[in-house]
Structures are given as structure tokens and as C-alpha cells.
Amino acid sequence: MITLTKTNLYKNPNTKTTYIQEEQTSEEITAQEYRNITSADTLKFFRRLGGTESAQYSYTCDGYTITFLTSTSPDKQKKTIREFSFS
């Protein structure tokens, strides 16, 4: 069972580097959906569009996998943080 916690942030208009949380959702996803979200081809595709994709790996019950994925839009105004919890 994989739990995805997705946090959407938008740029604070008063500063250069801070973001304000817009919404946070949590849902259960399948192993196939996890592989689609975190595959190397998916990350490369969004990087080619101009966005920033940053993945953090850590040891879980499924092995050494991505547990934290940060995506930033090409215009740097929106950021999405995805946290994966394995059980």
C-alpha cells in the first residue's frame, strides 16, 4: 500500500524564494501508478518542458526508492511536492 501526499504551493509575491501552501491532499495509489509517476522517462520529459524535477531517495520496505518528489513549473510560480509513504 502506497500513500501519496500531494502539496500544491504558489509563489509568495512579496519575496523571491518563499512559497505559500495552496492545498494538500492525500490518497492511496497502486504500485503501477507509483512507477508511472517516478519513472526516469517521466522525470526527463518534464525537465525537457522547462520545469524542475527533484527526487529524493531513501530506504523503505520496498527497497531504495523515491520517497519525496518536488516539481516546479517552468515559470517558477507553482511548486508541487509529492511524498510517498510505504506500508
TAJO-V956766 format. One line per field, one symbol per residue. ss: DSSP state (~ for helix, > for strand, _ for the rest). phi: phi as a letter, one per 20 degrees, with the letter a starting at -180 (. if undefined). burial: # if it has 9 or more other ideal C-beta (glycine too) atoms within 8 Angstrom, else .. Layout:
ss=???
phi=???
burial=???
This chain:
ss=_>>>>>>>>>>_______>>>>>>>>>>>_~~~~~~~~_~~~~~~~~~___>>>>>>>>>__>>>>>>>>>>_____>>>>>>>>>_
phi=.cddddddccfffececdcdfebcccbecefffffffdfffffffffffoedccdddbecfeoecfdbcdcdfgemecccddddcdb
burial=.##########.................#...##..##...##..##...#.#.##...#....#########....#######.#.
